[in-house]
Amino acid sequence: MKKRLLIVGFMLAISATLHAQYKTITKKDANGFTYEIVENDPSKARVYTLANGLKVYLAQNHDEPRIQTYIPVRTGSNNDPEDSTGLAHYLEHMLFKGTSNLGTVNWEVEKKLIKQISDLYEAHKKETDPEKKKALYKKIDEISKEASQYAVANEYDKSVASIGASGTNAHTWFDETVYKNVIPSNELEKFLMIEKERFSELVLRLFHTELEAVYEEFNRGQDSDYRGTYQKMMELLFPTTNYGMQTTIGTSDHLKNPSMEAIHNYFDEYYVPNNIAVVLVGDLEFDPTIQLVNQYFGSMKKGAQPKEYVAVEPALTKIQVAEVFSPQSERVEIGFRLGGVKTEDATYLSLIDMLLSNGQAGLIDLDVNQKQRALYAGSSPMIMKDYSVHKFTGMPNEGQSLDEVRDILLAELEKIKKGEFDEWLLDAVVNEFKKNSMKALESNDAMATEMYEAFIHGRTWEEAVAEIDKMAKITKADVVKFANEKYGDNYALVYKRQGENKDLVRVENPGITPIDLNRESESTFYKELNSVKVADIQPEFVDFDKAIKKSKIGKLGGTMYFIENVTNDLATVTYIANVGSDHDKKLSLAIGYLDYLGTNKYSAADIRKEFYKLGVDYSFSADTEKTYITLSGLKENIPAGISLLEHLLTDAKADKEAYANLVDQILKSRFDAKSSKGGIQSALNSYIVSGGELSRFKDILSEEELKGINPEELVKLVHSFSDYNQDVFYYGNDLTTTKKAIEKHHNLGKNKVAPEKRVYAEPVTTGNVYFAPYDMVQAEISYRGREMKFDKDLLATSSVFNNYFGAGMASVVFQEIRESKSLAYSAYAYYKNAGKADRYNYVMAYVGTQANKLTQAVDAMMELMNKMPEAEGQFVNAKNSVLKNIATQRYTKAQIFYYWLSLQEKGIDYDINKDMYKQIQEMEMKDLVEFFNKHVKGKTFNVGLLGKKENLDWESVKKYGEVKELTLEDLFGY
């Protein structure tokens, strides 16, 4: 009865806020700006519309002096011209290139050269003779080199870096193009200066090198197994509209034959203020913020309202089937097409998807995954403006056909149609949405994302806020009726089979002449920007003794760490034991096995149901040296969750069939990893660090060992796990009740001694080249150079070095390899400090490039790794960026404890940022040069190369060092 009351209490606590009345109210601030709020909106957000039609979304979160910014434009690849697919996406790239004021030192000369390049591209697009096209491209390359003398590459990136921005990026999708930054709150005005300049004018500067970088992104997509099935699914579901007929990245032919005039036309039509929003969430005050936004963006001229692309597809009346081939393991995907975000279909889709697959107690979770009827099964929603897609994915067990997996997935959907699910599950799913909504209020990014999505989809903020309330009114009968109406033989079915992908497009290296970067040059705009002074934000360092309350708990006097949650009524309890996978390889296996076990009182499925009814999540995580058991949920149900978890830990019953199935699935997953590009890359990265010696990656239980284990042994390991002494971390606001519940129900230890820890070698890197074959368009090369063991005195210099040298868009490596030479979409190099005091640091680098560019890419990277370009202005930028990041960093809430824990593992017992901030303030360029010369220059690297051997210049590869061609058994150890 007590548990039922707790469950009912949870339902009532959540639902009390669900049925609030939401109503849009229009108000005016003291400065005359009109805005809208939604009554009972917990975020208290404001939505403004400027005179030119620009939407402004503002919400406050004063946890740290930062602001999450998004600038969404209501257009995407659905608006690409038929003969220029990919245009919206590469336009997104070009908005990082500056304007006639930003990114140039002589616009009058540069613009004439850019016009010549544009005219040549028009001729190139029309030309059909291959040799003449090559000649035109060579001329484009020649003039682009000349034009680059007057450009300042990456000056936009330098500008936002100078104000301490992080997370600088953008993305394009069907109906949206979104630009993002996280900025210090004191730099808001300078950020608005930069963005107003950026969105006011399009200059297609350094175009041919950036377009080649986009083509490298296209190549990465070709090598992505999931990109292929996704595109095929969209083609089947949307055979007559741009959702399926065009891709966001575009076709190879269109990317190689662009029109700069078409890009300008697109920008002029869609990049108008009445089609743009500014979203700001974080440490801001409403009234002065809207004044600043209006001051800069309010002067943009309102344009004609762009024509909205609306997709209208004929009804699907039969099952659409296709096959996709790649080297990776098989799976099946099913997709149903439903209505868009503003229809009731989207609400029902979200609800039904969670009834099926919520990670804990959905029908697929319990009836398929928990019962091990497939290697993996799940579903996910993709909600778009005009339509939505409900996608189901299934991976087969050994010996299982894709058709069998298909039937299993469809059978779970059939249960929804027949109403074969518990009434309580519907309520619990709605409560899960509400709980996630509460968590989102604590995240600037989550809140800002909700806002920009509402803008893109043309939804009012009231509609977005009221979504869960709308969902809560849906009954089981409504769900059954909807499912029967919408889910029939009207789906797309994609079989992902193993085999050769014959659709890969391989093109020749265009032979681009490296452009000038002009690192030390500055535009007039940049100089003016840097002349604007703002009051510095002073750093705040954590006093762990004050921030983390400590008390004794349990008979053996373990430590209970406590941080109060003053934001909401969510709580988390974590048990921490100093034993991990390095002590016992069977520990992770036992934890995984527990997912499939029941007790004397509950079946395995019922255990999950009970937790989901409570709204409590539980998880187990075995690190190399520690194990964490975590419970999280509404505070009043945490005690019941503690009791239930303890029942599972102490009363779990072995199930021989479940263990046999688990072993089969482990072996199948291992087999599949050997055909996965990502799996092989992970194995290769481990190999080049270990030099082929035994590593954590390969030191796993063998097939013989797995099959020889008695499952009773694993259950005993679970039962006795709590005999290891544990500490407890509690984040919440009811310490007394929670502590009593822990002491009443949980065994906090009996002085059990952990087995001896296995120590894995980290040998000196000796310059070997290890090659792993894989059928792909690109080649990926990774470098690892072992350094000294962790040293806290290197943290400050290495952080500035990474910012300056190779860990961002304003870094030297990115500029040289991508911006100047167009040799890669992704390239980086950085100094990685170890996570623990007894581990080694590493110098790490990576380039992913078209196979026939590999030699150039490697030469470019190694030149940089041995001779670092020195640019005083860029150093100052990097230094200030790191200082501003530290100054605005605020460890809050549960973050404080995990930050402290990470420092403890490095042998540090105070906030190291205090030392770093002081050291960086005093740092000079010569310190960075000294660091480079001592720790990077001349470093002997082990190198991992992944690619298709036939596409590589093997004689050049041999020049990198002694090449060892690895087998899959070498890499994986099985």
BABA-137664 format. One record per residue (C-alpha): z, x, y. Coordinates in pm, whole numbers, padded with zeros to 5 digits, always signed. Last residue first. Example, Ala and Ser with C-alpha at 12.3 -4.5 7.8 and 13.67 -1.06 7.14 Angstrom:
+00714+01367-00106;+00780+01230-00450;
This chain:
-03136+03973-01275;-03026+04239-01029;-03180+04057-00736;-03386+04327-00568;-03460+04555-00861;-03525+04248-01080;-03772+04120-00822;-03955+04449-00849;-03942+04709-00578;-04213+04946-00459;-04045+05263-00341;-04216+05431-00050;-04117+05781+00063;-04141+05772+00440;-04313+05589+00722;-04640+05776+00656;-04682+05593+00327;-04728+05268+00519;-05025+05420+00702;-05198+05495+00373;-05115+05141+00262;-05294+04968+00548;-05159+04629+00452;-05344+04311+00352;-05364+04398-00019;-04991+04470-00022;-04894+04118+00080;-04576+04144+00283;-04212+04250+00304;-04115+04598+00419;-03755+04720+00416;-03673+05048+00589;-03377+05278+00547;-03327+05447+00874;-03245+05801+00980;-03139+05790+01343;-03324+06029+01573;-03213+05837+01881;-02973+05554+01800;-02606+05655+01811;-02573+05974+02015;-02886+05961+02229;-02855+05587+02286;-02487+05609+02382;-02558+05899+02621;-02843+05703+02778;-02614+05402+02820;-02347+05616+02982;-02609+05772+03209;-02701+05428+03333;-02350+05378+03467;-02042+05196+03340;-01732+05143+03556;-01740+04764+03547;-01828+04784+03177;-01505+04968+03095;-01288+04716+03281;-01453+04417+03116;-01437+04577+02772;-01066+04646+02794;-00982+04287+02886;-01239+04154+02638;-01028+04310+02363;-00787+04014+02375;-00488+04155+02187;-00389+04248+01831;-00684+04465+01726;-00715+04605+01373;-01069+04474+01325;-00948+04200+01090;-00687+04107+01350;-00964+04063+01607;-01138+03805+01389;-00808+03618+01342;-00749+03611+01719;-01094+03465+01776;-01026+03214+01499;-00700+03108+01663;-00840+03077+02013;-01144+02878+01897;-00908+02600+01784;-00866+02483+02144;-01008+02717+02404;-01157+03063+02429;-01298+03076+02778;-01590+03305+02849;-01695+03287+03215;-01586+03639+03309;-01707+03782+02977;-02055+03639+03025;-02056+03745+03387;-01977+04102+03289;-02248+04100+03021;-02509+03977+03270;-02391+04225+03530;-02448+04517+03294;-02786+04392+03180;-02904+04338+03538;-02774+04678+03646;-02960+04834+03352;-03281+04653+03445;-03257+04787+03797;-03194+05141+03675;-03490+05145+03438;-03481+05408+03163;-03723+05371+02873;-03552+05461+02544;-03724+05737+02354;-03651+05761+01983;-03598+05398+01895;-03866+05301+02147;-04127+05521+01981;-04015+05387+01646;-04077+05028+01756;-04422+05097+01899;-04533+05297+01597;-04410+05021+01366;-04595+04755+01563;-04918+04955+01577;-04911+05017+01203;-04827+04655+01128;-05105+04496+01335;-05323+04414+01032;-05033+04231+00869;-04973+04002+01166;-04624+04087+01287;-04255+04030+01224;-04054+04318+01369;-03690+04398+01303;-03421+04643+01408;-03065+04730+01315;-02832+05019+01404;-02531+04972+01182;-02151+04983+01209;-01953+05062+00897;-01663+04867+00748;-01291+04953+00734;-01194+04783+01060;-01374+04459+00986;-01660+04273+01151;-01868+04587+01194;-02045+04646+01523;-02417+04590+01515;-02624+04800+01754;-02944+04618+01839;-03318+04597+01789;-03547+04297+01825;-03896+04166+01761;-04015+03808+01709;-04356+03683+01821;-04513+04017+01745;-04770+04278+01846;-04862+04132+02181;-04864+04484+02337;-04696+04437+02675;-04501+04116+02632;-04427+04129+02260;-04363+04490+02164;-04277+04641+02502;-04101+04354+02671;-03907+04240+02364;-03796+04596+02291;-03691+04664+02652;-03480+04351+02684;-03536+04055+02918;-03617+03819+02632;-03303+03920+02442;-03141+04160+02200;-03334+04485+02232;-03246+04746+02486;-03065+04610+02789;-02857+04334+02631;-02791+04545+02322;-02695+04846+02532;-02458+04637+02745;-02278+04513+02432;-02291+04859+02275;-02118+05015+02574;-01828+04769+02570;-01775+04753+02194;-01789+05130+02132;-01420+05190+02206;-01330+04935+01939;-01455+05172+01671;-01581+05028+01343;-01697+05292+01098;-01969+05537+01198;-02339+05453+01173;-02570+05346+00897;-02931+05290+01002;-03098+04970+00888;-03458+04880+00972;-03654+04566+00888;-04029+04513+00857;-04196+04178+00817;-04566+04150+00741;-04745+03834+00844;-04994+03621+00657;-04793+03584+00337;-04813+03642-00039;-04499+03843-00109;-04448+04200-00228;-04125+04394-00170;-04150+04747-00031;-03857+04986+00017;-03903+05277+00255;-03646+05554+00224;-03507+05735+00526;-03168+05837+00389;-02923+05570+00501;-02571+05694+00425;-02412+05489+00151;-02218+05165+00205;-02037+05147-00127;-01863+04830-00239;-01488+04820-00292;-01360+04566-00546;-01016+04433-00459;-00742+04457-00718;-00633+04115-00835;-00415+03914-00596;-00042+03899-00667;+00118+03556-00695;+00417+03540-00462;+00481+03173-00538;+00276+03016-00262;+00242+02735-00011;+00245+02456-00269;+00147+02146-00078;+00295+01797-00088;+00628+01785+00091;+00595+02103+00295;+00247+02002+00409;+00355+01647+00492;+00655+01769+00688;+00435+02007+00887;+00193+01726+00965;+00463+01491+01090;+00620+01755+01314;+00297+01901+01445;+00144+01579+01570;-00105+01683+01838;-00377+01867+01654;-00488+02214+01548;-00284+02338+01254;-00323+02681+01096;-00133+02754+00778;-00039+03077+00602;-00063+03112+00228;+00105+03292-00057;-00103+03288-00373;+00049+03028-00606;-00184+02779-00437;-00466+02909-00654;-00280+02830-00974;-00439+02493-01034;-00782+02616-00921;-00766+02923-01149;-00641+02701-01429;-00949+02481-01373;-01171+02787-01394;-01015+02894-01725;-01053+02542-01862;-01425+02580-01794;-01439+02844-02069;-01661+03121-01942;-01919+03261-02182;-02216+03084-02025;-02142+03237-01686;-02085+03581-01837;-02413+03573-02029;-02604+03457-01722;-02446+03737-01524;-02162+03687-01278;-02254+03847-00950;-02256+04200-00818;-02611+04183-00679;-02541+04058-00327;-02198+04218-00314;-02371+04551-00365;-02423+04792-00655;-02639+05083-00541;-03005+05028-00454;-02982+05198-00118;-02693+04966-00036;-02818+04885+00314;-03187+04875+00216;-03101+04657-00083;-02909+04398+00116;-03202+04349+00354;-03436+04325+00055;-03225+04057-00112;-03215+03854+00210;-03593+03894+00252;-03648+03787-00110;-03442+03471-00057;-03615+03389+00270;-03959+03434+00115;-03854+03221-00181;-03992+03292-00528;-03694+03497-00645;-03458+03244-00490;-03597+02980-00727;-03476+03175-01031;-03132+03211-00879;-03122+02840-00800;-03224+02762-01160;-02947+02987-01294;-02688+02821-01072;-02820+02478-01172;-02793+02557-01544;-02440+02691-01492;-02343+02373-01307;-02488+02157-01584;-02279+02341-01843;-01975+02302-01618;-02031+01929-01574;-02068+01890-01950;-01747+02080-02015;-01540+01873-01770;-01207+02032-01684;-00948+01809-01520;-00823+01846-01164;-00451+01762-01135;-00310+02034-00912;-00592+02088-00664;-00706+01725-00664;-00356+01587-00611;-00301+01842-00337;-00614+01720-00164;-00491+01361-00180;-00150+01447-00036;-00297+01651+00248;-00547+01373+00321;-00265+01119+00342;-00088+01347+00589;-00413+01393+00787;-00469+01020+00825;-00274+00977+01148;-00443+01282+01302;-00802+01156+01266;-01001+01403+01059;-01005+01758+00930;-00889+01932+00614;-00962+02298+00548;-00906+02536+00257;-00982+02895+00354;-01003+03192+00118;-00970+03550+00235;-01103+03893+00136;-01477+03849+00077;-01473+03497+00217;-01417+03197-00008;-01462+02869+00177;-01328+02534+00061;-01389+02211+00249;-01225+01877+00321;-01333+01594+00548;-01102+01306+00633;-01229+00964+00744;-00970+00808+00518;-01235+00606+00337;-01439+00924+00306;-01151+01104+00138;-01104+00819-00109;-01477+00804-00182;-01489+01173-00257;-01207+01142-00508;-01375+00834-00655;-01690+01032-00735;-01500+01296-00931;-01315+01020-01117;-00967+00939-00999;-00619+00905-01152;-00613+01164-01429;-00826+01386-01209;-01195+01428-01134;-01416+01731-01128;-01768+01797-00998;-01680+01947-00660;-01414+02164-00830;-01690+02367-00994;-01790+02516-00660;-01435+02635-00598;-01414+02776-00949;-01742+02964-00903;-01627+03104-00571;-01310+03233-00737;-01483+03373-01045;-01586+03690-00864;-01219+03777-00813;-01076+04022-00560;-01395+04080-00361;-01449+03701-00374;-01133+03636-00176;-00756+03657-00171;-00537+03662+00137;-00481+03287+00141;-00536+03068+00448;-00463+02695+00448;-00636+02510+00731;-00527+02180+00886;-00747+02012+01148;-00678+01724+01384;-00863+01463+01587;-00658+01254+01825;-00830+01362+02147;-00831+01627+02421;-00479+01773+02426;-00511+01932+02082;-00209+02159+02050;-00248+02499+01892;-00024+02579+01596;+00011+02869+01354;+00237+02815+01055;+00355+03140+00902;+00482+03163+00546;+00857+03174+00495;+00881+03176+00117;+01035+02830+00098;+00769+02673+00315;+00685+02705+00683;+00796+02947+00951;+00689+02896+01309;+00421+03026+01542;+00271+02886+01860;-00068+03026+01951;-00160+03034+02321;+00152+03210+02446;+00159+03498+02200;-00221+03507+02202;-00240+03579+02573;-00609+03512+02613;-00796+03679+02894;-00924+03501+03200;-01215+03655+03385;-01256+03604+03758;-01550+03400+03874;-01724+03583+04154;-01796+03416+04486;-02168+03396+04544;-02402+03618+04742;-02770+03547+04793;-02946+03881+04836;-03040+03884+04469;-03254+03573+04514;-03424+03721+04816;-03517+04032+04621;-03647+03821+04335;-03857+03609+04569;-04007+03918+04734;-04115+04040+04393;-03953+04339+04232;-04099+04647+04065;-03882+04874+03850;-04003+04737+03521;-04371+04742+03609;-04472+04602+03268;-04833+04723+03256;-05047+04566+02987;-05115+04711+02644;-05486+04687+02554;-05530+04411+02296;-05719+04496+01977;-05802+04146+01858;-05658+04218+01509;-05870+04019+01271;-05785+03672+01151;-05615+03530+00842;-05586+03154+00807;-05387+03033+00508;-05529+02717+00350;-05554+02857-00003;-05179+02854-00055;-05154+03000-00402;-04925+02828-00649;-04594+02655-00687;-04603+02284-00612;-04475+02081-00318;-04559+01724-00411;-04583+01507-00103;-04541+01130-00126;-04603+00910+00174;-04458+00561+00178;-04563+00199+00188;-04487+00086-00166;-04179-00087-00029;-03907-00005+00224;-03929-00212+00542;-03860-00574+00451;-03632-00508+00155;-03436-00249+00350;-03397-00483+00648;-03260-00768+00437;-03016-00539+00254;-02893-00388+00580;-02847-00729+00744;-02653-00856+00440;-02425-00555+00466;-02358-00643+00826;-02476-00480+01148;-02235-00525+01438;-02112-00167+01418;-02464-00035+01478;-02480-00196+01821;-02144-00044+01910;-02278+00288+01786;-02581+00264+02014;-02391+00149+02323;-02388+00489+02493;-02760+00545+02441;-02857+00197+02559;-02630+00235+02863;-02793+00567+02944;-03122+00383+02970;-03385+00476+02716;-03726+00616+02808;-03745+00834+02500;-03756+01159+02692;-03473+01050+02923;-03242+00940+02640;-03321+01266+02459;-03227+01463+02770;-02892+01289+02786;-02794+01312+02421;-02884+01683+02433;-02663+01733+02737;-02369+01582+02549;-02424+01798+02241;-02473+02112+02451;-02165+02059+02664;-01956+02007+02350;-01614+01837+02365;-01764+01489+02405;-01969+01559+02092;-01652+01560+01883;-01576+01203+01985;-01933+01104+01897;-01890+01265+01556;-01585+01048+01499;-01781+00741+01608;-02067+00818+01373;-01818+00868+01090;-01657+00535+01178;-01995+00366+01140;-02030+00531+00799;-01682+00421+00696;-01755+00059+00785;-02072+00059+00572;-01890+00235+00289;-01617-00033+00291;-01868-00295+00179;-01941-00102-00139;-02300-00034-00242;-02539-00215-00474;-02687-00442-00209;-03014-00474-00400;-03222-00304-00134;-02959-00032-00093;-02961+00022-00468;-03341+00054-00453;-03300+00349-00222;-03101+00521-00493;-03375+00439-00746;-03636+00586-00512;-03458+00921-00518;-03426+00924-00899;-03790+00821-00942;-03908+01108-00724;-03692+01352-00920;-03855+01234-01242;-04196+01264-01084;-04113+01620-00979;-04054+01706-01341;-03725+01834-01482;-03727+02137-01712;-03481+02331-01497;-03336+02096-01238;-03574+01959-00980;-03552+01970-00599;-03553+01641-00409;-03619+01552-00046;-03619+01210+00117;-03755+01156+00466;-03710+00851+00686;-03967+00885+00962;-03953+00725+01304;-04220+00587+01531;-04314+00553+01896;-04057+00774+02067;-03933+00974+01772;-03651+00948+01518;-03656+01187+01224;-03396+01070+00972;-03270+01272+00676;-03235+01231+00300;-03090+01435+00019;-03131+01567-00332;-03061+01905-00485;-03080+02055-00832;-03120+01706-00968;-02905+01479-01188;-02599+01696-01118;-02362+01396-01117;-02230+01502-00776;-02582+01556-00651;-02739+01236-00784;-02503+00938-00792;-02238+01072-00558;-02431+01242-00279;-02735+01017-00324;-02519+00706-00285;-02333+00853+00011;-01976+00977-00031;-01960+01332+00097;-02266+01489+00252;-02368+01172+00435;-02670+01087+00220;-02749+00732+00116;-02524+00523+00335;-02585+00785+00606;-02961+00730+00587;-02911+00355+00588;-02721+00369+00919;-02960+00601+01099;-03260+00400+00974;-03100+00072+01078;-03058+00197+01432;-03411+00340+01445;-03563+00021+01303;-03397-00185+01577;-03666-00055+01809;-03627+00175+02108;-03628+00495+01901;-03949+00422+01717;-04035+00194+01426;-04049+00304+01063;-04268+00528+00848;-04126+00612+00506;-04146+00969+00377;-04097+01109+00029;-04071+01481-00045;-04086+01652-00384;-03981+02005-00466;-04121+02312-00635;-04020+02673-00582;-04188+02901-00328;-04526+03070-00383;-04708+02797-00187;-04906+02483-00268;-04910+02139-00107;-05006+01822-00291;-05085+01479-00150;-05009+01111-00213;-05018+00801+00010;-04851+00495-00145;-05010+00169-00040;-05020-00080+00243;-04936+00142+00538;-04964-00074+00847;-05218+00032+01107;-05089+00295+01349;-05027+00260+01721;-04925+00574+01908;-04860+00537+02278;-04956+00823+02509;-04816+00756+02854;-05049+00798+03149;-04880+01016+03405;-04725+00841+03706;-04911+00972+04007;-04716+01252+04163;-04401+01279+04373;-04397+01592+04583;-04115+01836+04518;-03876+01843+04814;-03597+01673+04621;-03591+01955+04369;-03414+02210+04588;-03186+02021+04825;-03171+01725+04587;-03023+01939+04311;-02782+02091+04559;-02665+01755+04693;-02632+01626+04337;-02398+01915+04260;-02188+01876+04575;-02105+01514+04484;-02054+01544+04109;-01827+01844+04072;-01925+02088+03800;-01784+02272+03500;-02007+02134+03228;-02313+01921+03178;-02631+01943+03387;-02953+01760+03302;-03248+01778+03542;-03523+01531+03462;-03902+01541+03485;-04184+01284+03487;-04121+01157+03842;-04091+01520+03947;-04449+01604+03842;-04529+01836+03552;-04751+01586+03368;-05079+01566+03559;-05082+01898+03743;-04965+02084+03434;-05236+01929+03216;-05508+02011+03468;-05381+02367+03494;-05389+02404+03115;-05741+02262+03100;-05855+02519+03358;-05701+02799+03152;-05916+02691+02860;-05824+02830+02520;-06046+02953+02235;-05828+03153+01994;-05552+02895+02001;-05810+02619+01949;-05955+02790+01642;-05616+02858+01485;-05512+02498+01527;-05226+02378+01746;-04854+02466+01748;-04754+02106+01817;-04976+01975+01541;-05247+01715+01584;-05380+01435+01362;-05040+01330+01228;-04829+01245+01531;-05157+01240+01724;-05269+00909+01582;-05506+00786+01309;-05365+00925+00981;-04999+00904+01082;-04795+00882+00759;-05025+01098+00549;-05088+01359+00818;-04714+01368+00901;-04625+01443+00540;-04886+01720+00526;-04742+01878+00838;-04390+01869+00700;-04501+02006+00364;-04661+02308+00528;-04382+02373+00778;-04134+02375+00489;-04289+02679+00323;-04303+02878+00643;-04559+03159+00620;-04817+02956+00812;-04551+02884+01074;-04492+03255+01119;-04866+03295+01174;-04862+03027+01445;-04578+03216+01613;-04801+03524+01600;-05065+03309+01767;-04812+03234+02039;-04772+03608+02090;-05153+03628+02122;-05132+03359+02389;-04871+03566+02570;-05099+03872+02573;-05397+03670+02694;-05208+03500+02974;-05042+03782+03162;-05018+03539+03456;-05123+03178+03421;-04960+03073+03749;-04823+02721+03758;-04642+02595+04065;-04341+02390+04164;-04163+02403+03830;-04072+02772+03848;-03974+02771+04215;-03745+02474+04162;-03606+02648+03855;-03521+02972+04035;-03359+02808+04338;-03172+02569+04107;-03027+02865+03917;-02927+03027+04245;-02743+02710+04342;-02567+02680+04006;-02443+03040+03997;-02072+02954+04034;-02090+02741+03717;-02200+03035+03503;-02526+02932+03335;-02639+02808+02994;-03016+02772+02990;-03278+02533+02853;-03633+02412+02908;-03755+02103+02721;-04109+01987+02647;-04116+01642+02495;-04330+01378+02330;-04460+01550+02017;-04245+01862+02030;-04209+02159+02262;-03917+02399+02292;-03758+02620+02555;-03531+02924+02579;-03259+03099+02775;-02942+03083+02565;-02757+03283+02826;-02758+03292+03204;-02554+03557+03385;-02709+03517+03730;-02916+03832+03689;-03026+03716+03345;-03186+03411+03507;-03388+03633+03737;-03468+03897+03476;-03610+03628+03248;-03822+03496+03537;-03925+03854+03614;-04045+03899+03257;-04349+04104+03357;-04378+04195+03721;-04747+04154+03793;-04972+04357+04026;-05073+04626+03776;-05106+04347+03516;-05427+04234+03685;-05606+04554+03579;-05500+04514+03216;-05604+04151+03227;-05941+04262+03365;-06007+04479+03058;-05872+04228+02806;-06087+03952+02951;-06387+04188+02934;-06312+04260+02568;-06282+03887+02511;-06628+03834+02661;-06773+04104+02436;-06607+03951+02133;-06749+03610+02222;-07094+03767+02257;-07060+03908+01906;-06951+03576+01761;-07234+03371+01922;-07095+03027+02000;-06998+03070+02366;-06840+02766+02529;-06479+02883+02495;-06567+03239+02600;-06742+03112+02913;-06434+02913+03008;-06217+03214+02922;-06430+03434+03148;-06379+03194+03438;-06002+03204+03386;-06000+03584+03373;-06197+03600+03698;-05950+03359+03858;-05661+03577+03736;-05827+03875+03905;-05853+03690+04234;-05491+03576+04202;-05368+03933+04154;-05514+04066+04478;-05356+03805+04703;-05046+03789+04488;-04944+04149+04539;-04603+04232+04393;-04591+03941+04151;-04338+03777+03918;-04199+03510+04150;-04384+03419+04468;-04727+03314+04338;-04542+03180+04035;-04350+03314+03736;-04438+03393+03377;-04172+03189+03190;-04366+02869+03256;-04643+03025+03049;-04457+02972+02723;-04426+02597+02785;-04798+02596+02862;-04838+02749+02516;-04669+02447+02367;-04843+02180+02570;-05181+02340+02487;-05133+02357+02110;-05438+02141+02054;-05716+02215+02300;-06026+02026+02182;-05847+01694+02132;-05659+01734+02460;-05284+01773+02410;-05084+01464+02509;-04920+01417+02170;-04827+01786+02197;-04559+01718+02453;-04476+01519+02762;-04169+01378+02932;-04051+01706+03082;-03692+01800+03004;-03491+02040+03219;-03174+02119+03027;-02870+02296+03162;-02535+02363+02998;-02290+02458+03268;-02021+02723+03248;-01675+02777+03396;-01491+02683+03075;-01304+02375+02953;-01396+02186+03270;-01634+01937+03112;-01815+01707+03352;-02133+01504+03318;-02450+01488+03528;-02795+01345+03457;-03059+01375+03731;-03388+01184+03716;-03672+01293+03947;-03852+00995+04100;-03942+01153+04435;-03657+00969+04611;-03408+01109+04361;-03282+00905+04065;-02919+00964+03968;-02739+00919+03637;-02365+00978+03620;-02162+01050+03308;-01809+00924+03253;-01825+01078+02902;-01609+00799+02757;-01854+00532+02881;-01632+00228+02938;-01858+00099+03220;-02185+00290+03232;-02248+00483+03549;-02545+00470+03783;-02606+00671+04097;-02695+00628+04462;-02656+00927+04690;-02515+00832+05033;-02306+01139+05095;-01975+00970+05009;-02115+00852+04674;-02299+00528+04603;-02253+00306+04300;-02464+00113+04048;-02289-00023+03741;-02444-00032+03394;-02241-00238+03148;-02086-00146+02817;-01818-00377+02686;-01597-00199+02438;-01650-00293+02076;-01642+00055+01934;-01324+00161+02109;-01099-00052+01894;-01324+00030+01601;-01192+00381+01572;-00824+00301+01578;-00879-00012+01370;-01063+00170+01092;-00806+00449+01089;-00522+00200+01073;-00693+00017+00788;-00711+00342+00597;-00348+00423+00675;-00242+00074+00572;-00431+00117+00245;-00252+00446+00187;+00088+00283+00239;+00000+00000+00000;
